[in-house]
Amino acid sequence: MSDYSTNPIPKASSEALNSNSQTSEINDELTLLRSLLLDIEPTKLKKFYERLDNPQIQPEDISQMLPEAVILRSKQDKQLGQVMVSTVEDAIEVSVKQDHNVLADALFPVIGPATRKAISTALEEMMQSMNQTLEHSLSPQSFKWRLEAKRTGKSFAEIVLLRTLVYRVEQIFLIHKNSGLLLQHLVTTQVAVQDPDLVAAMLTAIQDFVQDSFSIQKGDGIKSLRFGELTIWIEEGPQALVAAMIRGNPPQELRLVLREAIEKIHLKLSREIKNFTGETEAFQLSKPYLEACLVVQYKSPAKQNYTYAWAFLGAIAIACGIWSFFTIREQLRWQAYLQKLNSQPGIVVINSQKGFGKYFISGMRDPLAVDPNTLIQQTNINPKMVSSQWQPYLSLEPQFTTKRVEQLLSPPQTVSLQVDNNGVLIATGHAPRKWILEARKLWYFIPGITKLQDKNLVDIELRQLESYKKQIEQKILFFSEGTTELMPGEADKLPNLFISIRKCLDIAKYLGKNAQIQIIGHTSSTGTEGQNKLLSQARANKILSYLKSQGININQFKATGVSYSLPLQPEVTPESKKLNRRVSFKVFIANTSK
């Protein structure tokens, strides 16, 4: 027996170890078998499971496959487009609300050309219609066509187009052959149309009826139908046909146009036609090819000899020209007459018109204004053609106010009267006092006068008074030496002196002024001062006595002797002494105190 004993392994633990070992072996075997069957390495398979369990990886895979899936689905049917309509509409609405410029910029390249093409087409059709109407508006046939237009209720332009028409393709139909449904329909302007779907169905029914009734092979259907003025030409393609409704007599070249159109449509839209299920939106692309089939041709008007017609029209044109010349000339003359009237002061034109071959004019005229009849003669208008009615009025223009002032006041030639823009009457010059006083009373009654300014107007009497005053003061009477006797010849001055003094006193009295005349006696330096004083006073008194003897009131005189104090000249010679032995005069005029 050994010193060391071993503990035996528990039975349960041994069984567990055996079980785990067997499970691991089985898993390894399954993994090996899976790799052999699927030819996938364990690491790749592990990544595949991780990819399936990761939700973030799936959108990336879908984004790569989505475009191709959409293309494949759209080729199968239209269901995808129908489902996405509401989504696209919502997206467009949100885009417009956020920024409408995005959609506008996207549509700009399409809207511009489409608008220009529509406008150019409309203008071309309008010009063609207008051209046809103008070419036949004066022809003999036009009268017949006007009656027809009135009878049928159509416009004259429409009748002209119909009667000068060679042919016109009025409608064009693109029809699906198998279903007989209308794919696209175009119509020219000013053409009444019926239901295009019904027309397409009827054409298809006629085609089928002919093929079934007469055992015609497929593709050899009806090529042409005629109903009165209308002709229907049909050009077939493999899957669709084009039917043109034509008015008039079309040329065979038109069939080439139709055939070319159906060929281009099949080349462009073959898949859409083949997969057609009733939706016609895709066939909008066929419009350019169908529009090329809407052609029209008019008759060229035959050249005719309109010599007499043109001569007649020429005569009418000449007559109209002559009439227009004289009418315009008369109108210009009348306008010139009105312009002259309006430019004349004191004339106000209120109304002017022409009727019954005469001119009528009315207004207001100042009696002092120019006579309107003289202006009529200046403008070469026949006075008999003018009927005038003028109401009198007083113009306040300065020139007429001045004339009325002159008529009322009758100023003397020495007075100048002017009226300024403020109505102030300015009087200058000299006039009799009586006229001045009268003018100061009458100016209040003159219309347009607001004030009289006569500070520069001088009384004639006052002027005469100044003149006589000057004459008196210039008078000098010389005396003999040492005496009160006048020198020889000096006495002859006394009568004129008396007259001047008399008039001076009378005018001063008339003007209400007080005139005082001083008689001044003078002597030479010979003798004493006392002697000379007495002698000078005696000489002054002698002249005063003379005036008194002539009947003059001496209360207005004063005799004064001044001796030698006021010599006329320095006494350097005997002659200068003679000049100082004299009597002089001084006149004083003052206003009478009231």
KEGUBA-614389 format. One line per 2 residues: their letters; for each residue x negated, y, z negated of C-alpha. Coordinates in nm, 4 decimals, decimal comma, padded with zeros to 6 digits. Example, Ala and Ser with C-alpha at 12.3 -4.5 7.8 and 13.67 -1.06 7.14 Angstrom:
as> -01,2300:-00,4500:-00,7800 | -01,3670:-00,1060:-00,7140
# end
This chain:
ms> 00,0000:00,0000:00,0000 | -00,1351:00,3361:00,0926
dy> -00,1848:00,6232:-00,1484 | 00,0050:00,8553:00,0870
st> 00,3628:00,7909:00,1896 | 00,5382:00,9469:00,4944
np> 00,8884:01,0903:00,4803 | 01,1116:00,9493:00,7482
ip> 01,2868:01,1958:00,9964 | 01,6524:01,2409:00,9294
ka> 01,8766:01,0704:01,1778 | 02,0955:01,3739:01,2507
ss> 01,8024:01,5967:01,3394 | 01,6685:01,3466:01,5744
ea> 01,9946:01,3222:01,7585 | 02,0156:01,7019:01,7987
ln> 01,6747:01,7219:01,9492 | 01,7553:01,4491:02,1895
sn> 02,0747:01,6304:02,2925 | 01,9000:01,9659:02,3619
sq> 01,6352:01,7961:02,5603 | 01,8905:01,6236:02,7750
ts> 02,0854:01,9532:02,8369 | 01,7707:02,1353:02,9437
ei> 01,6847:01,8595:03,1812 | 02,0336:01,8697:03,3287
nd> 02,0172:02,2518:03,3799 | 01,6829:02,2233:03,5468
el> 01,8154:01,9553:03,7716 | 02,1231:02,1671:03,8603
tl> 01,9070:02,4664:03,9344 | 01,6853:02,2570:04,1555
lr> 01,9868:02,1078:04,3306 | 02,1451:02,4544:04,3828
sl> 01,8251:02,5926:04,5314 | 01,8005:02,2923:04,7628
ll> 02,1629:02,3211:04,8777 | 02,1858:02,7032:04,9152
di> 01,8259:02,7647:05,0010 | 01,8232:03,0496:04,7486
ep> 01,5511:03,1079:04,5029 | 01,6592:03,1355:04,1421
tk> 01,5375:03,4947:04,1126 | 01,7402:03,6049:04,4142
lk> 02,0443:03,4256:04,2842 | 02,0043:03,6013:03,9532
kf> 01,9877:03,9395:04,1284 | 02,3004:03,8500:04,3260
ye> 02,4962:03,7837:04,0054 | 02,3669:04,1059:03,8532
rl> 02,4813:04,2998:04,1650 | 02,8288:04,1513:04,1389
dn> 02,8543:04,2330:03,7706 | 02,7303:04,5999:03,8162
pq> 03,0284:04,8331:03,9090 | 02,8027:05,1243:04,0132
iq> 02,6445:04,9349:04,2981 | 02,9731:04,8577:04,4770
pe> 03,0552:05,2201:04,5934 | 02,7138:05,2435:04,7552
di> 02,7812:04,9268:04,9543 | 03,1304:05,0471:05,0463
sq> 02,9985:05,3852:05,1665 | 02,7666:05,2068:05,4078
ml> 03,0440:04,9854:05,5445 | 03,3331:05,2396:05,5435
pe> 03,2621:05,4251:05,8742 | 03,2357:05,1043:06,0709
av> 03,5454:04,9660:05,9012 | 03,7458:05,2807:05,9908
il> 03,6384:05,2558:06,3555 | 03,7341:04,8893:06,3769
rs> 04,0704:04,9500:06,2095 | 04,1589:05,2479:06,4342
kq> 04,0981:05,0304:06,7401 | 04,3473:04,7716:06,6211
dk> 04,6532:04,9967:06,5650 | 04,7688:05,3430:06,4491
ql> 04,8484:05,2427:06,0928 | 04,5281:05,3915:05,9499
gq> 04,6020:05,7295:06,1114 | 04,9593:05,7281:05,9810
vm> 04,8412:05,6487:05,6298 | 04,5776:05,9254:05,6336
vs> 04,8140:06,1984:05,7637 | 04,9282:06,3152:05,4208
tv> 04,5727:06,2986:05,2825 | 04,4318:06,5042:05,5704
ed> 04,7159:06,7570:05,5389 | 04,6465:06,7989:05,1670
ai> 04,2749:06,8368:05,2356 | 04,3395:07,1057:05,4994
ev> 04,5763:07,2909:05,2650 | 04,3182:07,2918:04,9858
sv> 04,0460:07,4051:05,2272 | 04,2580:07,6949:05,3553
kq> 04,3406:07,8062:05,0028 | 03,9756:07,7994:04,9038
dh> 03,8395:07,9722:05,2160 | 04,0523:08,0220:05,5282
nv> 03,7463:08,1333:05,7250 | 03,6152:07,7757:05,7370
la> 03,9152:07,6505:05,9361 | 03,9258:07,9695:06,1457
da> 03,5596:07,9311:06,2414 | 03,6154:07,5665:06,3291
lf> 03,9129:07,6457:06,5572 | 03,7584:07,9575:06,7129
pv> 03,5804:07,7760:07,0015 | 03,9117:07,6094:07,0958
ig> 04,1626:07,8922:07,0459 | 03,9670:08,1514:07,2459
pa> 03,9390:07,9570:07,5754 | 04,2959:07,8257:07,5418
tr> 04,4353:08,1772:07,4929 | 04,2365:08,3210:07,7833
ka> 04,3457:08,0400:08,0118 | 04,7119:08,0850:07,9199
is> 04,6954:08,4607:07,9796 | 04,5105:08,4273:08,3105
ta> 04,7599:08,1668:08,4328 | 05,0572:08,3857:08,3403
le> 04,9021:08,6925:08,5085 | 04,8213:08,4944:08,8216
em> 05,1777:08,3672:08,8494 | 05,3176:08,7160:08,7859
mq> 05,0940:08,8744:09,0526 | 05,1848:08,6029:09,3025
sm> 05,5556:08,6561:09,2405 | 05,5158:09,0348:09,2634
nq> 05,3143:09,0052:09,5840 | 05,5811:08,7937:09,7523
tl> 05,8561:09,0288:09,6392 | 05,6766:09,3410:09,7654
eh> 05,5910:09,1849:10,1014 | 05,9554:09,1112:10,1749
sl> 06,1263:09,3987:09,9953 | 06,1628:09,6119:10,3115
sp> 06,2000:09,3410:10,5752 | 06,5354:09,2893:10,7554
qs> 06,5571:08,9460:10,5963 | 06,5441:09,1065:10,2530
fk> 06,8990:09,2435:10,2847 | 07,0315:08,8933:10,3468
wr> 06,8359:08,7635:10,0499 | 06,9698:09,0413:09,8290
le> 07,3237:08,9363:09,9141 | 07,2328:08,5768:09,8365
ak> 07,0836:08,6808:09,5027 | 07,4006:08,8690:09,4162
rt> 07,6178:08,5765:09,5224 | 07,4204:08,3080:09,3378
gk> 07,3419:08,5169:09,0307 | 06,9676:08,4689:09,0724
sf> 06,7118:08,7467:09,0777 | 06,5890:08,8858:09,4082
ae> 06,2322:08,7823:09,3243 | 06,3436:08,4228:09,2690
iv> 06,5278:08,4149:09,6032 | 06,2194:08,5564:09,7794
ll> 05,9990:08,2887:09,6270 | 06,2387:08,0130:09,7283
rt> 06,2814:08,1359:10,0869 | 05,9118:08,1959:10,1462
lv> 05,8085:07,8724:09,9783 | 05,6321:07,5995:10,1791
yr> 05,6196:07,3647:09,8834 | 05,5828:07,3765:09,5086
ve> 05,5177:07,1023:09,2569 | 05,7693:07,1913:08,9894
qi> 05,7259:06,8971:08,7509 | 05,4681:06,6259:08,6961
fl> 05,5295:06,3045:08,4970 | 05,2762:06,0570:08,3555
ih> 05,4650:05,7296:08,2921 | 05,3504:05,4065:08,1299
kn> 05,4098:05,1272:08,3815 | 05,4853:04,8385:08,1517
sg> 05,7213:05,0163:07,9130 | 05,8494:05,2943:08,1402
ll> 05,7950:05,5461:07,8590 | 05,6865:05,9024:07,9259
lq> 05,3262:05,9709:07,8286 | 05,2982:06,3353:07,9354
hl> 05,5139:06,5902:08,1175 | 05,4283:06,9327:08,2625
vt> 05,6573:07,1846:08,4305 | 05,5877:07,5088:08,6149
tq> 05,7410:07,8390:08,5061 | 06,0945:07,9497:08,6014
va> 06,2112:07,5927:08,6586 | 06,5099:07,4432:08,4805
vq> 06,4274:07,0972:08,3442 | 06,6318:06,8016:08,2274
dp> 06,5335:06,5474:07,9666 | 06,1889:06,4284:08,0884
dl> 06,2184:06,0971:07,9006 | 06,5453:06,0266:08,0801
va> 06,3896:06,1099:08,4171 | 06,0953:05,8778:08,3462
am> 06,3298:05,5965:08,2460 | 06,5394:05,6433:08,5598
lt> 06,2321:05,6354:08,7846 | 06,1128:05,3171:08,6154
ai> 06,4579:05,1632:08,6518 | 06,4652:05,2492:09,0217
qd> 06,1208:05,0978:09,0683 | 06,2243:04,7785:08,8891
fv> 06,5503:04,7607:09,0832 | 06,3735:04,7880:09,4185
qd> 06,1098:04,5324:09,3238 | 06,3659:04,2848:09,1901
sf> 06,6173:04,3309:09,4726 | 06,3811:04,3178:09,7663
si> 06,1110:04,0886:09,6287 | 05,8445:04,3536:09,6588
qk> 05,5084:04,2668:09,5160 | 05,3892:04,4451:09,2102
gd> 05,1962:04,7568:09,3075 | 05,3982:04,8119:09,6261
gi> 05,6780:05,0129:09,4670 | 05,8525:05,3260:09,5855
ks> 05,6130:05,5979:09,7005 | 05,8619:05,8727:09,7802
lr> 06,2189:05,9807:09,7068 | 06,4038:06,2784:09,8579
fg> 06,7127:06,4573:09,7263 | 06,8026:06,7642:09,9342
el> 06,5246:07,0193:09,8845 | 06,3533:06,8044:09,6213
ti> 06,1015:06,5306:09,6915 | 05,9500:06,2883:09,4407
wi> 05,6071:06,1456:09,5190 | 05,4748:05,8587:09,3107
ee> 05,1147:05,7457:09,2791 | 05,0520:05,4306:09,0778
gp> 04,7513:05,3193:08,8808 | 04,6787:04,9884:08,7103
qa> 04,8591:05,0800:08,3888 | 05,0321:05,4142:08,4531
lv> 05,1783:05,6180:08,7360 | 05,2106:05,9852:08,8251
aa> 05,5398:06,1192:08,9613 | 05,5507:06,4689:09,1111
mi> 05,8808:06,6522:09,1675 | 05,8241:06,8773:09,4698
rg> 06,0408:07,1464:09,6269 | 05,9852:07,2001:09,9995
np> 05,7715:07,0075:10,2473 | 05,4451:06,8996:10,0855
pq> 05,1402:06,8108:10,2980 | 04,9743:06,4712:10,2814
el> 04,6737:06,6303:10,1158 | 04,8853:06,6557:09,8025
rl> 04,8822:06,2755:09,7708 | 04,5057:06,2894:09,7453
vl> 04,5434:06,5328:09,4571 | 04,7903:06,3008:09,2814
re> 04,5741:05,9960:09,3443 | 04,2663:06,1708:09,2129
ai> 04,4575:06,2745:08,9006 | 04,5777:05,9192:08,8177
ek> 04,2277:05,7841:08,8750 | 04,0725:06,0379:08,6379
ih> 04,3388:05,9670:08,3760 | 04,2680:05,5934:08,3885
lk> 03,8978:05,6603:08,3684 | 03,9412:05,8873:08,0667
ls> 04,2257:05,7149:07,8799 | 04,2209:05,3524:07,9885
re> 04,1951:05,2159:07,6337 | 04,4748:05,4435:07,5079
ik> 04,7029:05,3401:07,7943 | 04,6278:04,9727:07,7423
nf> 04,6929:04,9910:07,3660 | 04,9948:05,2224:07,3994
tg> 05,2553:05,1546:07,1293 | 05,4733:05,4650:07,1613
et> 05,2450:05,7390:07,0269 | 05,1700:06,0064:07,2912
ea> 04,9322:06,2370:07,1036 | 04,6273:06,0832:07,2671
fq> 04,7570:06,1740:07,6133 | 04,7206:06,5461:07,5532
ls> 04,3798:06,4945:07,7115 | 04,5510:06,4243:08,0437
kp> 04,6913:06,7781:08,0726 | 04,3983:06,9261:08,2704
yl> 04,4336:06,6545:08,5349 | 04,8112:06,6959:08,5540
ea> 04,7888:07,0775:08,5667 | 04,5728:07,0434:08,8775
cl> 04,8760:06,8826:09,0451 | 05,1064:07,1829:08,9818
vv> 05,0203:07,3548:09,3098 | 05,2270:07,5935:09,5202
qy> 05,2031:07,7319:09,8739 | 05,4007:08,0162:10,0351
ks> 05,4620:08,1103:10,3943 | 05,2358:08,3735:10,5400
pa> 05,4586:08,6540:10,6709 | 05,4469:08,6832:11,0469
kq> 05,3136:09,0052:11,1851 | 05,5957:09,2146:11,3253
ny> 05,6126:09,5476:11,4990 | 05,7475:09,8016:11,2583
ty> 05,6575:10,1083:11,4656 | 06,0014:10,2659:11,4454
aw> 06,0357:10,1766:11,0819 | 05,6991:10,3287:10,9998
af> 05,7838:10,6356:11,2094 | 06,1088:10,6726:11,0195
lg> 05,9318:10,6288:10,6883 | 05,6657:10,8763:10,8012
ai> 05,9312:11,1345:10,8864 | 06,0913:11,0813:10,5481
ai> 05,7515:11,1143:10,3815 | 05,6812:11,4400:10,5676
ac> 06,0228:11,5770:10,4764 | 05,9692:11,4765:10,1159
gi> 05,6251:11,6356:10,1240 | 05,7610:11,9649:10,2591
ws> 06,0447:11,9616:10,0103 | 05,8020:11,8808:09,7304
ff> 05,5704:12,1623:09,8413 | 05,8416:12,4270:09,8309
ti> 05,9884:12,2863:09,5113 | 05,6524:12,2843:09,3378
re> 05,5746:12,6328:09,4680 | 05,9029:12,7682:09,3360
ql> 05,8436:12,5934:09,0065 | 05,4948:12,7411:08,9792
rw> 05,6296:13,0868:09,0568 | 05,8988:13,0453:08,7965
qa> 05,6444:12,9313:08,5393 | 05,4263:13,2306:08,6261
yl> 05,7270:13,4603:08,5799 | 05,8055:13,3057:08,2405
qk> 05,4420:13,3358:08,1396 | 05,4398:13,7044:08,2293
ln> 05,7621:13,7624:08,0386 | 05,6263:13,5901:07,7297
sq> 05,3070:13,7945:07,7483 | 05,4960:14,1246:07,7689
pg> 05,5412:14,3064:07,4361 | 05,8994:14,3832:07,3501
iv> 06,0419:14,0828:07,5431 | 06,1438:13,7571:07,3732
vi> 06,2577:13,4668:07,5955 | 06,5072:13,2464:07,4115
ns> 06,6302:13,0127:07,6842 | 06,5427:12,9364:08,0457
qk> 06,6837:12,6689:08,2745 | 06,7666:12,5877:08,6335
gf> 07,0994:12,4780:08,7720 | 07,3110:12,5078:09,0837
gk> 07,0138:12,6369:09,2802 | 06,9566:12,9337:09,0478
yf> 06,7412:13,0194:08,7492 | 06,9045:13,1300:08,4258
is> 06,7155:13,3151:08,1569 | 06,8268:13,4860:07,8385
gm> 06,6551:13,6621:07,5526 | 06,5979:13,9968:07,3812
rd> 06,4366:14,3091:07,5217 | 06,3289:14,6352:07,3651
pl> 06,4625:14,9327:07,5668 | 06,1066:15,0641:07,5889
av> 05,9684:14,7340:07,7285 | 05,8905:14,6779:08,0957
dp> 06,1823:14,6006:08,3269 | 06,1916:14,2208:08,3955
nt> 06,3039:14,2856:08,7540 | 05,9666:14,4400:08,8344
li> 05,7978:14,1199:08,7165 | 06,0266:13,9138:08,9428
qq> 05,9056:14,1087:09,2437 | 05,5434:14,0588:09,1408
tn> 05,5853:13,6780:09,1376 | 05,7590:13,6688:09,4814
in> 06,0775:13,5162:09,3425 | 06,4030:13,6031:09,5111
pk> 06,5869:13,8248:09,2577 | 06,9189:13,6807:09,3746
mv> 06,8113:13,3399:09,2433 | 06,7610:13,4729:08,8897
ss> 07,0428:13,5431:08,6482 | 06,9242:13,7316:08,3388
qw> 07,0933:13,8226:08,0132 | 06,8960:14,0481:07,7793
qp> 07,0167:14,1602:07,4392 | 06,8700:14,4914:07,3168
yl> 06,6600:14,4973:07,0026 | 06,3961:14,7199:06,8471
sl> 06,0477:14,5752:06,8577 | 05,8201:14,6668:06,5683
ep> 05,5045:14,6391:06,7730 | 05,2846:14,9480:06,7238
qf> 05,2996:15,0630:07,0845 | 05,6805:15,0713:07,0880
tt> 05,6945:15,2311:06,7452 | 05,4574:15,5003:06,8716
kr> 05,6810:15,5647:07,1719 | 05,9864:15,5981:06,9491
ve> 05,7938:15,8374:06,7226 | 05,7023:16,0532:07,0201
ql> 06,0607:16,0517:07,1471 | 06,2030:16,1509:06,8099
ls> 05,9385:16,3966:06,6881 | 05,8395:16,5497:07,0248
pp> 05,4905:16,6449:06,9061 | 05,3051:16,9336:07,0719
qt> 05,0158:16,8551:07,3002 | 04,7721:16,9490:07,0269
vs> 04,8953:16,6587:06,8090 | 04,7932:16,2924:06,8471
lq> 05,0170:16,0217:06,6965 | 04,9158:15,6581:06,6378
vd> 05,0752:15,3672:06,4503 | 04,8491:15,1020:06,2972
nn> 04,9362:14,7371:06,2345 | 05,0679:14,8207:05,8880
gv> 05,3236:15,0697:06,0220 | 05,1322:15,3785:05,9054
li> 05,1902:15,6825:06,1290 | 04,8619:15,8701:06,1659
at> 04,8932:16,2316:06,2859 | 04,5843:16,4288:06,3860
gh> 04,5261:16,7675:06,5506 | 04,7008:17,0966:06,4813
ap> 05,0659:17,1952:06,5102 | 05,3061:17,4632:06,4017
rk> 05,4000:17,4456:06,0399 | 05,7660:17,4146:06,1316
wi> 05,6987:17,0984:06,3317 | 05,4883:16,9529:06,0536
le> 05,7627:17,0091:05,7982 | 06,0186:16,8582:06,0363
ar> 05,7988:16,5528:06,0968 | 05,7635:16,4977:05,7231
kl> 06,1420:16,4714:05,7017 | 06,2151:16,2598:06,0096
wy> 05,9549:15,9834:05,9858 | 06,1684:15,8040:05,7252
fi> 06,4300:15,7318:05,9928 | 06,1927:15,5723:06,2432
pg> 06,2041:15,1852:06,2405 | 05,8663:15,0308:06,1745
it> 05,7109:15,3369:06,0057 | 05,6125:15,2794:05,6444
kl> 05,4058:15,5907:05,5750 | 05,3011:15,9253:05,7262
qd> 04,9336:16,0154:05,7059 | 04,8802:16,3814:05,8075
kn> 04,5712:16,4781:05,6129 | 04,3918:16,5410:05,9425
lv> 04,6819:16,7451:06,0799 | 04,6216:17,1211:06,0557
di> 04,8876:17,3951:06,0696 | 04,8422:17,6272:06,3664
el> 04,9355:17,9224:06,1463 | 04,6728:17,8225:05,8924
rq> 04,4231:17,7969:06,1707 | 04,5265:18,1400:06,2953
le> 04,5024:18,2721:05,9422 | 04,1456:18,1524:05,9234
sy> 04,0783:18,3077:06,2616 | 04,2145:18,6496:06,1584
kk> 04,0324:18,6256:05,8299 | 03,7113:18,5697:06,0190
qi> 03,7843:18,8571:06,2562 | 03,8501:19,0968:05,9676
eq> 03,5386:18,9965:05,7808 | 03,3318:19,0478:06,0948
ki> 03,4548:19,4075:06,1351 | 03,2016:19,6777:06,0278
lf> 03,2664:20,0521:06,0447 | 02,9575:20,2782:06,0467
fs> 02,9509:20,6284:05,8920 | 02,7395:20,9402:05,9397
eg> 02,4658:21,0111:05,6879 | 02,5880:21,1642:05,3618
tt> 02,9536:21,1947:05,4774 | 03,2794:21,0000:05,4968
el> 03,3081:21,0619:05,8682 | 03,2914:20,7737:06,1084
mp> 03,0200:20,7763:06,3606 | 03,1229:20,8500:06,7172
ge> 03,3095:20,5573:06,8720 | 03,3802:20,3804:06,5439
ad> 03,7345:20,5150:06,5258 | 03,8200:20,3046:06,8326
kl> 03,7809:19,9917:06,6193 | 04,0588:20,0905:06,3839
pn> 04,3611:19,9835:06,5986 | 04,2269:19,6274:06,6455
lf> 04,1385:19,6158:06,2796 | 04,4902:19,7182:06,1926
is> 04,6397:19,4448:06,4165 | 04,4187:19,1743:06,2684
ir> 04,5030:19,2811:05,9151 | 04,8742:19,2966:05,9916
kc> 04,8815:18,9455:06,1432 | 04,6691:18,8023:05,8681
ld> 04,9054:18,9354:05,6041 | 05,2134:18,8172:05,7946
ia> 05,0808:18,4638:05,8491 | 04,9726:18,4364:05,4879
ky> 05,3182:18,5402:05,3799 | 05,4747:18,2837:05,6188
lg> 05,2546:18,0114:05,4791 | 05,3409:18,1108:05,1263
kn> 04,9901:18,2206:05,0489 | 04,8598:18,5311:04,8751
aq> 04,6121:18,7314:05,0846 | 04,3919:18,9982:04,9215
iq> 04,1623:19,2188:05,1281 | 03,8687:19,3975:04,9714
ii> 03,7378:19,7147:05,1422 | 03,3722:19,7573:05,0499
gh> 03,1899:20,0898:05,0967 | 02,8098:20,0977:05,1425
ts> 02,5363:20,3656:05,1597 | 02,1726:20,3835:05,2494
st> 01,9018:20,4289:04,9908 | 01,8859:20,8022:05,0546
gt> 02,0059:21,0009:04,7542 | 02,0599:20,9170:04,3931
eg> 02,2449:20,6145:04,2649 | 02,5309:20,8264:04,1316
qn> 02,5722:21,0122:04,4574 | 02,5628:20,6924:04,6593
kl> 02,8153:20,5309:04,4282 | 03,0641:20,8104:04,4800
ls> 02,9948:20,8256:04,8524 | 03,0474:20,4512:04,9028
qa> 03,3752:20,4655:04,7083 | 03,4926:20,7614:04,9151
ra> 03,4202:20,5782:05,2396 | 03,6238:20,2727:05,1232
nk> 03,9108:20,4970:05,0149 | 03,9182:20,6639:05,3542
il> 03,9735:20,3351:05,5343 | 04,2388:20,2384:05,2787
sy> 04,4145:20,5703:05,3430 | 04,4148:20,4976:05,7133
lk> 04,5779:20,1578:05,6636 | 04,8351:20,3108:05,4330
sq> 04,9153:20,5675:05,6976 | 04,9856:20,2796:05,9372
gi> 05,2545:20,1434:05,7057 | 05,0636:19,8596:05,5411
ni> 05,1369:19,7816:05,1788 | 04,8135:19,8706:05,0067
nq> 04,8967:19,6573:04,7022 | 04,7108:19,3729:04,8731
fk> 04,4007:19,5899:04,9212 | 04,1220:19,6962:04,6919
at> 03,8702:19,9657:04,7781 | 03,5302:19,9255:04,6160
gv> 03,2051:20,1206:04,6472 | 02,8824:19,9310:04,5926
sy> 02,6315:20,2032:04,6848 | 02,3084:20,0486:04,8124
sl> 02,3431:19,7177:04,6239 | 02,4426:19,5108:04,9293
pl> 02,2297:19,6329:05,2200 | 02,2954:19,4826:05,5610
qp> 01,9257:19,5051:05,6499 | 01,6131:19,6147:05,4680
ev> 01,5520:19,9840:05,5299 | 01,2178:19,9820:05,7029
tp> 01,3186:20,2077:05,9894 | 01,5659:20,4936:06,0365
es> 01,7820:20,2595:06,2441 | 01,8105:20,0112:05,9607
kk> 01,9299:20,2942:05,7331 | 02,2095:20,3704:05,9791
ln> 02,3288:20,0085:05,9572 | 02,3601:20,0291:05,5803
rr> 02,5898:20,3356:05,5933 | 02,9061:20,1311:05,6526
vs> 03,2354:19,9827:05,5336 | 03,2844:19,6012:05,5365
fk> 03,5808:19,3750:05,4533 | 03,6316:19,0587:05,2485
vf> 03,9536:18,8518:05,2668 | 04,0656:18,6276:04,9810
ia> 04,3501:18,3789:05,0437 | 04,5056:18,1794:04,7635
nt> 04,8138:17,9620:04,7258 | 05,1102:18,1348:04,5732
sk> 05,1722:18,0081:04,2245 | 05,5214:17,8692:04,1766
# end
